[in-house]
Amino acid sequence: MTYFKYKIRDKYGRASTGTIEGSSKETVAGHFKRMGYAPTSIEKTNPALERFNLFERFFRRVNLEELIVFTRQLMALQQAGVPILVSLESIAGQSSNRYFRKVIDEISRDIEAGKGLSESIARFPNVFSDIYINMISSGEAAGILDNILDRLASLLEHEQEIRIKIKQATRYPSLVIASIGIAFPLAVVFIIPRFSAVYARFNTVLPLPTRMLLAMDYALVHYWPFIIIGAVALVIAARYFINTIFGRRIWDTIKLKVPIFGPLALKISMSRFCRMTATLSAGGLPIINTLEIVRGAVGNKVIANAIENIKEGVSEGEGMVASMKASGLFPGIVLQMVKIGEETGKIDDLLMRVSDYYDSQIDYTVKNLTVLIEPILIFIMGILVLILALAIFLPMWSLISVFGH
């Protein structure tokens, strides 16, 4: 059932508001009309989130580590036979995140009202992903919630491990890029104008690099508010474009084709796809449902479309291998492992091995990421230093030649 926030008026025009549960807007409207009320507004809502203030709803978040701790604690308490409500109360009391405590309290209220755990956590999509919700649902249905929680925790820990490795590997390149981004404009604003003041005393034409940097200095000094506004507008427009279906497809295609980071992003998405598919299949979820869930969790439209084609192929009885091969995204070793898995009925075990294969490739790439990026950074720094040097020294050489005559 879905919750709706309504505004209605009686026959005397008196207004009243509230929240009601129903299957659709039309059903809710019909309900009030039969009672003699005139609905003026019926909108979907999340009554659990209504209890949170604006700051908590939009700015407070539960990070991955907190979600892993919650999952591990709930798994341990369920394995020990502790009732779910007592488990949630105990976990809420130990959480240092006030927002997360309130979320767990809301989940407890829903369960006290007779709802299942999966239905309760589904009301907090900003905390629990579709993968999380569907795995909990399958665990409840099969009576193996503790086992599913264990698989979920392992899945989340794997995701966190990859994030930490990438963050550590990109720390140095990010620092270098940030330093370049600060140092170059400062040099343009504070160094180049001093030399230009000297060159202006002589009747000589400044070289092109010097004129370019002086124009940049003039723009930064006199039009900086417009530059900031333009940059912010460009970022907002880019984000809006990327959030469209067409823009998202283009952006995700570009991400896969960027040197160094493109192949890494593909490996991460493939590892995520294989591990999630294996975990959900091992949890008893049908392969069609599994592929539908995983399709929305890989984080890339290009790969999501490939998974959609795999799902359609499976539903038509073709098997996974033919569709995976047609996508052109999966290497031969992966196709061979999936083919063996389909033939032996051990698809979940072999997909997990494929994920491990990708993880080894990711580890190798991440460990060598700094080595791979360093030549690019050196090249960029060299170009910027060359431009600065030419802008400063070319006029000097011009003046020397003038004095020589």
C-alpha positions as a Markdown table, in Angstrom:
| # | Residue | x | y | z |
|---|---|---|---|---|
| 1 | Met | 0.0 | 0.0 | 0.0 |
| 2 | Thr | 1.0 | 3.6 | -0.6 |
| 3 | Tyr | 0.5 | 6.6 | 1.7 |
| 4 | Phe | -1.2 | 9.8 | 0.5 |
| 5 | Lys | -1.4 | 13.2 | 2.1 |
| 6 | Tyr | -4.8 | 14.7 | 1.4 |
| 7 | Lys | -6.7 | 18.0 | 1.6 |
| 8 | Ile | -10.5 | 17.8 | 1.5 |
| 9 | Arg | -13.5 | 20.0 | 2.1 |
| 10 | Asp | -17.0 | 19.1 | 3.4 |
| 11 | Lys | -20.3 | 20.3 | 2.0 |
| 12 | Tyr | -19.9 | 23.5 | 4.1 |
| 13 | Gly | -16.5 | 24.3 | 2.6 |
| 14 | Arg | -14.6 | 23.4 | 5.8 |
| 15 | Ala | -11.1 | 22.1 | 5.1 |
| 16 | Ser | -9.3 | 19.2 | 6.7 |
| 17 | Thr | -6.0 | 17.5 | 6.0 |
| 18 | Gly | -4.4 | 14.2 | 7.0 |
| 19 | Thr | -2.7 | 11.0 | 5.7 |
| 20 | Ile | -4.4 | 7.9 | 4.4 |
| 21 | Glu | -3.3 | 4.6 | 3.0 |
| 22 | Gly | -4.5 | 3.5 | -0.4 |
| 23 | Ser | -3.6 | 1.7 | -3.7 |
| 24 | Ser | -3.9 | 4.8 | -5.9 |
| 25 | Lys | -4.9 | 8.5 | -6.0 |
| 26 | Glu | -8.1 | 7.5 | -7.7 |
| 27 | Thr | -9.0 | 5.0 | -5.0 |
| 28 | Val | -8.5 | 7.6 | -2.3 |
| 29 | Ala | -10.5 | 10.2 | -4.2 |
| 30 | Gly | -13.3 | 7.8 | -4.7 |
| 31 | His | -13.3 | 6.9 | -1.0 |
| 32 | Phe | -13.7 | 10.6 | 0.1 |
| 33 | Lys | -16.4 | 11.3 | -2.6 |
| 34 | Arg | -18.5 | 8.4 | -1.3 |
| 35 | Met | -18.2 | 9.9 | 2.2 |
| 36 | Gly | -19.4 | 13.3 | 0.8 |
| 37 | Tyr | -16.1 | 15.1 | 0.8 |
| 38 | Ala | -14.5 | 17.0 | -2.1 |
| 39 | Pro | -10.8 | 16.2 | -2.4 |
| 40 | Thr | -8.7 | 19.3 | -3.3 |
| 41 | Ser | -5.3 | 17.7 | -3.1 |
| 42 | Ile | -4.0 | 14.1 | -2.9 |
| 43 | Glu | -0.3 | 13.5 | -3.1 |
| 44 | Lys | 2.0 | 10.6 | -2.3 |
| 45 | Thr | 3.9 | 10.9 | 0.9 |
| 46 | Asn | 6.1 | 9.0 | 3.3 |
| 47 | Pro | 4.6 | 9.4 | 6.8 |
| 48 | Ala | 7.7 | 8.2 | 8.4 |
| 49 | Leu | 9.7 | 11.0 | 6.9 |
| 50 | Glu | 7.1 | 13.6 | 7.9 |
| 51 | Arg | 8.3 | 13.3 | 11.4 |
| 52 | Phe | 11.8 | 14.5 | 10.4 |
| 53 | Asn | 12.7 | 18.1 | 10.1 |
| 54 | Leu | 13.8 | 19.6 | 6.8 |
| 55 | Phe | 17.5 | 19.5 | 7.6 |
| 56 | Glu | 17.3 | 15.8 | 8.6 |
| 57 | Arg | 15.3 | 14.8 | 5.6 |
| 58 | Phe | 17.7 | 16.4 | 3.0 |
| 59 | Phe | 21.1 | 16.7 | 4.6 |
| 60 | Arg | 21.5 | 14.0 | 7.2 |
| 61 | Arg | 22.6 | 10.7 | 5.8 |
| 62 | Val | 23.7 | 7.2 | 7.0 |
| 63 | Asn | 27.1 | 6.3 | 5.7 |
| 64 | Leu | 28.1 | 2.9 | 4.4 |
| 65 | Glu | 30.1 | 2.0 | 7.5 |
| 66 | Glu | 27.1 | 2.7 | 9.8 |
| 67 | Leu | 24.9 | 0.5 | 7.6 |
| 68 | Ile | 27.4 | -2.3 | 7.7 |
| 69 | Val | 27.6 | -2.1 | 11.5 |
| 70 | Phe | 23.7 | -2.1 | 11.7 |
| 71 | Thr | 23.5 | -5.1 | 9.4 |
| 72 | Arg | 26.2 | -7.1 | 11.3 |
| 73 | Gln | 24.6 | -6.3 | 14.7 |
| 74 | Leu | 21.1 | -7.3 | 13.5 |
| 75 | Met | 22.5 | -10.5 | 12.0 |
| 76 | Ala | 24.3 | -11.4 | 15.3 |
| 77 | Leu | 21.1 | -10.8 | 17.3 |
| 78 | Gln | 18.9 | -12.7 | 14.9 |
| 79 | Gln | 21.3 | -15.7 | 15.0 |
| 80 | Ala | 21.1 | -15.5 | 18.8 |
| 81 | Gly | 17.3 | -15.8 | 18.6 |
| 82 | Val | 16.6 | -12.3 | 19.9 |
| 83 | Pro | 13.2 | -10.9 | 18.8 |
| 84 | Ile | 13.4 | -8.4 | 16.0 |
| 85 | Leu | 11.9 | -5.5 | 18.0 |
| 86 | Val | 14.3 | -6.1 | 20.9 |
| 87 | Ser | 17.1 | -6.3 | 18.4 |
| 88 | Leu | 16.2 | -2.9 | 16.8 |
| 89 | Glu | 15.8 | -1.3 | 20.2 |
| 90 | Ser | 19.3 | -2.5 | 21.3 |
| 91 | Ile | 20.9 | -1.3 | 18.0 |
| 92 | Ala | 19.2 | 2.1 | 18.1 |
| 93 | Gly | 20.5 | 2.7 | 21.6 |
| 94 | Gln | 24.1 | 2.0 | 20.4 |
| 95 | Ser | 24.0 | 4.2 | 17.3 |
| 96 | Ser | 25.9 | 7.5 | 17.5 |
| 97 | Asn | 24.0 | 8.9 | 14.4 |
| 98 | Arg | 20.9 | 10.6 | 15.8 |
| 99 | Tyr | 19.2 | 10.5 | 12.4 |
| 100 | Phe | 19.8 | 6.8 | 12.0 |
| 101 | Arg | 18.4 | 6.2 | 15.5 |
| 102 | Lys | 15.2 | 8.0 | 14.5 |
| 103 | Val | 15.0 | 5.8 | 11.3 |
| 104 | Ile | 15.4 | 2.6 | 13.4 |
| 105 | Asp | 12.7 | 3.8 | 15.8 |
| 106 | Glu | 10.3 | 4.4 | 12.9 |
| 107 | Ile | 11.1 | 0.9 | 11.6 |
| 108 | Ser | 10.3 | -0.5 | 15.0 |
| 109 | Arg | 6.9 | 1.4 | 15.1 |
| 110 | Asp | 6.0 | -0.1 | 11.7 |
| 111 | Ile | 6.9 | -3.6 | 12.8 |
| 112 | Glu | 4.8 | -3.1 | 16.0 |
| 113 | Ala | 1.9 | -2.1 | 13.7 |
| 114 | Gly | 2.2 | -5.5 | 12.0 |
| 115 | Lys | 4.4 | -4.8 | 9.0 |
| 116 | Gly | 7.4 | -6.8 | 7.9 |
| 117 | Leu | 11.0 | -5.6 | 8.1 |
| 118 | Ser | 11.4 | -5.3 | 4.4 |
| 119 | Glu | 8.2 | -3.2 | 4.1 |
| 120 | Ser | 9.3 | -1.0 | 7.0 |
| 121 | Ile | 12.8 | -0.3 | 5.6 |
| 122 | Ala | 11.4 | 0.4 | 2.1 |
| 123 | Arg | 10.0 | 3.7 | 3.5 |
| 124 | Phe | 13.6 | 5.0 | 3.8 |
| 125 | Pro | 15.1 | 4.7 | 0.3 |
| 126 | Asn | 17.8 | 7.3 | 1.2 |
| 127 | Val | 19.2 | 4.7 | 3.7 |
| 128 | Phe | 18.4 | 1.3 | 2.3 |
| 129 | Ser | 18.9 | 0.5 | -1.4 |
| 130 | Asp | 16.7 | -1.6 | -3.6 |
| 131 | Ile | 19.2 | -4.5 | -3.3 |
| 132 | Tyr | 19.0 | -4.3 | 0.5 |
| 133 | Ile | 15.2 | -4.2 | 0.6 |
| 134 | Asn | 14.7 | -7.1 | -1.8 |
| 135 | Met | 17.3 | -9.3 | -0.1 |
| 136 | Ile | 15.6 | -8.7 | 3.3 |
| 137 | Ser | 12.3 | -9.5 | 1.6 |
| 138 | Ser | 13.6 | -12.8 | 0.2 |
| 139 | Gly | 15.2 | -13.6 | 3.6 |
| 140 | Glu | 11.8 | -13.0 | 5.4 |
| 141 | Ala | 9.9 | -15.1 | 2.9 |
| 142 | Ala | 12.4 | -18.0 | 3.1 |
| 143 | Gly | 12.9 | -17.8 | 6.9 |
| 144 | Ile | 16.6 | -17.3 | 6.6 |
| 145 | Leu | 16.9 | -13.6 | 7.6 |
| 146 | Asp | 20.2 | -14.1 | 9.5 |
| 147 | Asn | 21.8 | -15.8 | 6.5 |
| 148 | Ile | 20.7 | -13.0 | 4.2 |
| 149 | Leu | 21.9 | -10.3 | 6.6 |
| 150 | Asp | 25.3 | -12.0 | 6.6 |
| 151 | Arg | 25.4 | -12.0 | 2.7 |
| 152 | Leu | 24.3 | -8.3 | 2.8 |
| 153 | Ala | 27.0 | -7.3 | 5.2 |
| 154 | Ser | 29.6 | -9.0 | 3.0 |
| 155 | Leu | 28.3 | -7.3 | 0.0 |
| 156 | Leu | 28.4 | -3.9 | 1.7 |
| 157 | Glu | 31.9 | -4.5 | 3.1 |
| 158 | His | 33.1 | -5.4 | -0.4 |
| 159 | Glu | 31.7 | -2.1 | -1.8 |
| 160 | Gln | 33.3 | -0.2 | 1.1 |
| 161 | Glu | 36.7 | -1.9 | 0.4 |
| 162 | Ile | 36.7 | -0.8 | -3.2 |
| 163 | Arg | 35.7 | 2.8 | -2.3 |
| 164 | Ile | 38.5 | 3.0 | 0.2 |
| 165 | Lys | 41.1 | 1.7 | -2.3 |
| 166 | Ile | 40.1 | 4.1 | -5.0 |
| 167 | Lys | 40.0 | 7.0 | -2.5 |
| 168 | Gln | 43.5 | 6.2 | -1.3 |
| 169 | Ala | 44.8 | 5.8 | -4.9 |
| 170 | Thr | 43.4 | 9.1 | -6.1 |
| 171 | Arg | 44.4 | 11.2 | -3.0 |
| 172 | Tyr | 47.8 | 12.2 | -4.5 |
| 173 | Pro | 46.5 | 13.0 | -8.0 |
| 174 | Ser | 43.6 | 15.0 | -6.5 |
| 175 | Leu | 46.0 | 17.0 | -4.4 |
| 176 | Val | 48.3 | 17.7 | -7.4 |
| 177 | Ile | 45.3 | 18.8 | -9.5 |
| 178 | Ala | 44.0 | 21.0 | -6.8 |
| 179 | Ser | 47.4 | 22.6 | -6.3 |
| 180 | Ile | 47.6 | 23.3 | -10.1 |
| 181 | Gly | 44.1 | 24.8 | -10.1 |
| 182 | Ile | 45.1 | 27.2 | -7.3 |
| 183 | Ala | 48.7 | 28.0 | -8.3 |
| 184 | Phe | 48.2 | 28.8 | -12.0 |
| 185 | Pro | 45.4 | 31.5 | -11.5 |
| 186 | Leu | 47.5 | 33.0 | -8.7 |
| 187 | Ala | 50.5 | 33.2 | -10.9 |
| 188 | Val | 48.4 | 34.8 | -13.7 |
| 189 | Val | 46.9 | 37.4 | -11.3 |
| 190 | Phe | 50.0 | 38.4 | -9.2 |
| 191 | Ile | 53.1 | 37.6 | -11.3 |
| 192 | Ile | 52.3 | 38.3 | -15.0 |
| 193 | Pro | 51.0 | 41.9 | -14.4 |
| 194 | Arg | 54.2 | 42.9 | -12.6 |
| 195 | Phe | 56.2 | 41.9 | -15.7 |
| 196 | Ser | 53.7 | 43.5 | -18.0 |
| 197 | Ala | 54.2 | 46.8 | -16.2 |
| 198 | Val | 57.9 | 46.7 | -17.0 |
| 199 | Tyr | 57.3 | 45.7 | -20.6 |
| 200 | Ala | 54.8 | 48.6 | -21.0 |
| 201 | Arg | 57.6 | 51.2 | -20.7 |
| 202 | Phe | 59.0 | 50.1 | -24.0 |
| 203 | Asn | 57.4 | 50.5 | -27.4 |
| 204 | Thr | 57.2 | 46.8 | -28.3 |
| 205 | Val | 54.5 | 44.3 | -29.1 |
| 206 | Leu | 54.0 | 41.7 | -26.5 |
| 207 | Pro | 54.2 | 38.0 | -27.6 |
| 208 | Leu | 50.9 | 36.0 | -27.9 |
| 209 | Pro | 51.4 | 33.9 | -24.7 |
| 210 | Thr | 51.9 | 37.1 | -22.6 |
| 211 | Arg | 48.8 | 38.7 | -24.2 |
| 212 | Met | 46.7 | 35.6 | -23.5 |
| 213 | Leu | 47.7 | 35.6 | -19.8 |
| 214 | Leu | 47.1 | 39.3 | -19.5 |
| 215 | Ala | 43.6 | 38.9 | -20.9 |
| 216 | Met | 43.0 | 36.1 | -18.4 |
| 217 | Asp | 44.3 | 38.3 | -15.6 |
| 218 | Tyr | 42.0 | 41.1 | -16.7 |
| 219 | Ala | 39.0 | 38.7 | -16.8 |
| 220 | Leu | 39.8 | 37.2 | -13.4 |
| 221 | Val | 40.2 | 40.6 | -11.8 |
| 222 | His | 37.3 | 42.5 | -13.4 |
| 223 | Tyr | 34.7 | 39.8 | -14.1 |
| 224 | Trp | 35.2 | 37.3 | -11.3 |
| 225 | Pro | 31.6 | 37.5 | -10.1 |
| 226 | Phe | 30.4 | 36.7 | -13.6 |
| 227 | Ile | 32.9 | 33.9 | -13.9 |
| 228 | Ile | 31.7 | 32.3 | -10.7 |
| 229 | Ile | 28.0 | 32.7 | -11.7 |
| 230 | Gly | 28.8 | 31.2 | -15.1 |
| 231 | Ala | 30.7 | 28.3 | -13.5 |
| 232 | Val | 27.8 | 27.6 | -11.1 |
| 233 | Ala | 25.3 | 27.8 | -13.9 |
| 234 | Leu | 27.4 | 25.5 | -16.1 |
| 235 | Val | 27.5 | 22.9 | -13.3 |
| 236 | Ile | 23.8 | 23.1 | -12.7 |
| 237 | Ala | 23.0 | 22.8 | -16.4 |
| 238 | Ala | 25.4 | 19.8 | -16.7 |
| 239 | Arg | 23.8 | 18.1 | -13.7 |
| 240 | Tyr | 20.4 | 18.7 | -15.2 |
| 241 | Phe | 21.5 | 17.3 | -18.5 |
| 242 | Ile | 23.1 | 14.2 | -16.9 |
| 243 | Asn | 19.9 | 13.5 | -15.0 |
| 244 | Thr | 17.9 | 13.3 | -18.2 |
| 245 | Ile | 17.7 | 9.8 | -19.9 |
| 246 | Phe | 19.6 | 11.0 | -23.0 |
| 247 | Gly | 22.2 | 12.9 | -21.0 |
| 248 | Arg | 22.8 | 10.0 | -18.6 |
| 249 | Arg | 23.4 | 7.6 | -21.4 |
| 250 | Ile | 25.9 | 9.9 | -23.0 |
| 251 | Trp | 27.7 | 10.6 | -19.7 |
| 252 | Asp | 27.9 | 6.9 | -18.8 |
| 253 | Thr | 29.3 | 6.1 | -22.3 |
| 254 | Ile | 32.0 | 8.8 | -21.8 |
| 255 | Lys | 32.9 | 7.5 | -18.4 |
| 256 | Leu | 33.6 | 4.0 | -19.8 |
| 257 | Lys | 35.8 | 5.5 | -22.6 |
| 258 | Val | 38.0 | 7.8 | -20.5 |
| 259 | Pro | 41.6 | 6.5 | -20.4 |
| 260 | Ile | 42.6 | 4.7 | -17.2 |
| 261 | Phe | 39.4 | 5.5 | -15.3 |
| 262 | Gly | 37.0 | 4.1 | -18.0 |
| 263 | Pro | 38.3 | 0.5 | -17.8 |
| 264 | Leu | 38.5 | 0.7 | -14.0 |
| 265 | Ala | 34.8 | 1.9 | -13.9 |
| 266 | Leu | 33.8 | -1.0 | -16.1 |
| 267 | Lys | 35.6 | -3.5 | -13.9 |
| 268 | Ile | 34.0 | -2.1 | -10.8 |
| 269 | Ser | 30.5 | -2.3 | -12.4 |
| 270 | Met | 31.1 | -5.8 | -13.6 |
| 271 | Ser | 32.3 | -7.0 | -10.2 |
| 272 | Arg | 29.3 | -5.4 | -8.6 |
| 273 | Phe | 26.9 | -7.0 | -11.2 |
| 274 | Cys | 28.4 | -10.5 | -10.7 |
| 275 | Arg | 28.6 | -10.4 | -6.9 |
| 276 | Met | 25.1 | -9.0 | -6.5 |
| 277 | Thr | 23.6 | -11.5 | -9.0 |
| 278 | Ala | 25.4 | -14.3 | -7.2 |
| 279 | Thr | 24.3 | -13.1 | -3.8 |
| 280 | Leu | 20.6 | -12.6 | -4.8 |
| 281 | Ser | 20.5 | -16.0 | -6.6 |
| 282 | Ala | 22.0 | -17.8 | -3.6 |
| 283 | Gly | 19.3 | -16.1 | -1.5 |
| 284 | Gly | 16.6 | -17.9 | -3.5 |
| 285 | Leu | 15.5 | -15.0 | -5.7 |
| 286 | Pro | 14.5 | -16.0 | -9.3 |
| 287 | Ile | 17.1 | -15.0 | -11.9 |
| 288 | Ile | 14.6 | -12.7 | -13.7 |
| 289 | Asn | 13.8 | -10.8 | -10.5 |
| 290 | Thr | 17.5 | -10.8 | -9.7 |
| 291 | Leu | 18.6 | -9.2 | -13.0 |
| 292 | Glu | 15.8 | -6.6 | -12.7 |
| 293 | Ile | 17.1 | -5.5 | -9.2 |
| 294 | Val | 20.8 | -5.6 | -10.2 |
| 295 | Arg | 20.0 | -3.6 | -13.4 |
| 296 | Gly | 19.1 | -0.5 | -11.3 |
| 297 | Ala | 22.1 | -1.0 | -8.9 |
| 298 | Val | 25.1 | -1.1 | -11.2 |
| 299 | Gly | 25.2 | 2.7 | -11.6 |
| 300 | Asn | 25.8 | 2.9 | -15.3 |
| 301 | Lys | 23.1 | 3.1 | -18.0 |
| 302 | Val | 25.2 | 1.4 | -20.7 |
| 303 | Ile | 25.8 | -1.7 | -18.4 |
| 304 | Ala | 22.2 | -1.5 | -17.2 |
| 305 | Asn | 21.0 | -1.7 | -20.8 |
| 306 | Ala | 23.2 | -4.8 | -21.3 |
| 307 | Ile | 21.7 | -6.4 | -18.2 |
| 308 | Glu | 18.2 | -5.6 | -19.5 |
| 309 | Asn | 19.1 | -7.5 | -22.7 |
| 310 | Ile | 20.4 | -10.4 | -20.6 |
| 311 | Lys | 17.1 | -10.4 | -18.7 |
| 312 | Glu | 15.1 | -10.4 | -21.9 |
| 313 | Gly | 17.3 | -13.2 | -23.3 |
| 314 | Val | 16.8 | -15.3 | -20.2 |
| 315 | Ser | 13.0 | -14.7 | -20.2 |
| 316 | Glu | 12.9 | -16.0 | -23.8 |
| 317 | Gly | 14.9 | -19.1 | -22.9 |
| 318 | Glu | 18.2 | -18.1 | -24.6 |
| 319 | Gly | 20.3 | -18.2 | -21.4 |
| 320 | Met | 22.7 | -15.5 | -20.1 |
| 321 | Val | 25.7 | -16.2 | -22.3 |
| 322 | Ala | 24.3 | -15.3 | -25.7 |
| 323 | Ser | 23.1 | -11.9 | -24.5 |
| 324 | Met | 26.3 | -11.2 | -22.5 |
| 325 | Lys | 28.3 | -12.0 | -25.6 |
| 326 | Ala | 26.2 | -9.7 | -27.8 |
| 327 | Ser | 26.8 | -6.7 | -25.4 |
| 328 | Gly | 30.6 | -6.8 | -26.0 |
| 329 | Leu | 31.3 | -5.8 | -22.4 |
| 330 | Phe | 32.2 | -9.2 | -21.0 |
| 331 | Pro | 35.6 | -10.9 | -21.7 |
| 332 | Gly | 35.8 | -14.5 | -22.8 |
| 333 | Ile | 36.8 | -15.9 | -19.4 |
| 334 | Val | 33.6 | -14.5 | -17.9 |
| 335 | Leu | 31.4 | -15.9 | -20.7 |
| 336 | Gln | 33.0 | -19.3 | -20.2 |
| 337 | Met | 32.5 | -19.3 | -16.4 |
| 338 | Val | 28.8 | -18.3 | -16.8 |
| 339 | Lys | 28.3 | -21.0 | -19.5 |
| 340 | Ile | 29.7 | -23.6 | -17.2 |
| 341 | Gly | 27.5 | -22.3 | -14.3 |
| 342 | Glu | 24.4 | -22.5 | -16.4 |
| 343 | Glu | 25.2 | -26.1 | -17.5 |
| 344 | Thr | 26.1 | -27.3 | -13.9 |
| 345 | Gly | 23.4 | -25.3 | -12.1 |
| 346 | Lys | 26.1 | -23.5 | -10.0 |
| 347 | Ile | 25.7 | -20.1 | -11.5 |
| 348 | Asp | 25.8 | -18.2 | -8.2 |
| 349 | Asp | 29.1 | -19.9 | -7.2 |
| 350 | Leu | 30.8 | -19.2 | -10.6 |
| 351 | Leu | 29.5 | -15.6 | -10.7 |
| 352 | Met | 31.1 | -15.1 | -7.3 |
| 353 | Arg | 34.4 | -16.4 | -8.8 |
| 354 | Val | 34.0 | -14.0 | -11.8 |
| 355 | Ser | 33.5 | -11.2 | -9.2 |
| 356 | Asp | 36.7 | -12.3 | -7.5 |
| 357 | Tyr | 38.5 | -12.2 | -10.9 |
| 358 | Tyr | 37.4 | -8.6 | -11.5 |
| 359 | Asp | 38.4 | -7.7 | -7.9 |
| 360 | Ser | 41.9 | -8.9 | -8.6 |
| 361 | Gln | 42.0 | -6.8 | -11.8 |
| 362 | Ile | 40.6 | -3.8 | -9.8 |
| 363 | Asp | 43.3 | -4.2 | -7.1 |
| 364 | Tyr | 46.0 | -4.3 | -9.8 |
| 365 | Thr | 44.7 | -1.2 | -11.5 |
| 366 | Val | 44.2 | 0.7 | -8.3 |
| 367 | Lys | 47.7 | -0.1 | -7.0 |
| 368 | Asn | 49.2 | 1.2 | -10.2 |
| 369 | Leu | 46.8 | 4.1 | -10.5 |
| 370 | Thr | 49.3 | 6.7 | -9.4 |
| 371 | Val | 51.9 | 5.4 | -11.7 |
| 372 | Leu | 49.4 | 5.5 | -14.6 |
| 373 | Ile | 48.2 | 9.0 | -13.8 |
| 374 | Glu | 51.6 | 10.5 | -13.0 |
| 375 | Pro | 52.7 | 11.0 | -16.7 |
| 376 | Ile | 49.4 | 12.8 | -17.5 |
| 377 | Leu | 49.9 | 15.1 | -14.5 |
| 378 | Ile | 53.5 | 15.8 | -15.4 |
| 379 | Phe | 52.4 | 16.6 | -19.0 |
| 380 | Ile | 49.8 | 19.0 | -17.7 |
| 381 | Met | 52.2 | 20.7 | -15.3 |
| 382 | Gly | 54.8 | 20.9 | -18.1 |
| 383 | Ile | 52.3 | 22.7 | -20.4 |
| 384 | Leu | 51.3 | 25.2 | -17.8 |
| 385 | Val | 54.9 | 25.9 | -16.8 |
| 386 | Leu | 55.8 | 26.3 | -20.5 |
| 387 | Ile | 53.0 | 28.8 | -21.0 |
| 388 | Leu | 54.1 | 30.8 | -17.9 |
| 389 | Ala | 57.8 | 30.7 | -19.0 |
| 390 | Leu | 57.0 | 31.8 | -22.5 |
| 391 | Ala | 54.8 | 34.6 | -21.2 |
| 392 | Ile | 57.5 | 35.9 | -19.0 |
| 393 | Phe | 60.7 | 35.4 | -21.0 |
| 394 | Leu | 59.6 | 36.0 | -24.6 |
| 395 | Pro | 59.1 | 39.7 | -23.9 |
| 396 | Met | 62.6 | 39.8 | -22.3 |
| 397 | Trp | 64.2 | 38.3 | -25.4 |
| 398 | Ser | 62.2 | 40.8 | -27.5 |
| 399 | Leu | 63.6 | 43.7 | -25.4 |
| 400 | Ile | 67.1 | 42.3 | -25.6 |
| 401 | Ser | 66.9 | 42.3 | -29.4 |
| 402 | Val | 65.6 | 45.9 | -29.3 |
| 403 | Phe | 68.4 | 47.0 | -27.1 |
| 404 | Gly | 70.9 | 45.2 | -29.3 |
| 405 | His | 69.9 | 47.4 | -32.2 |
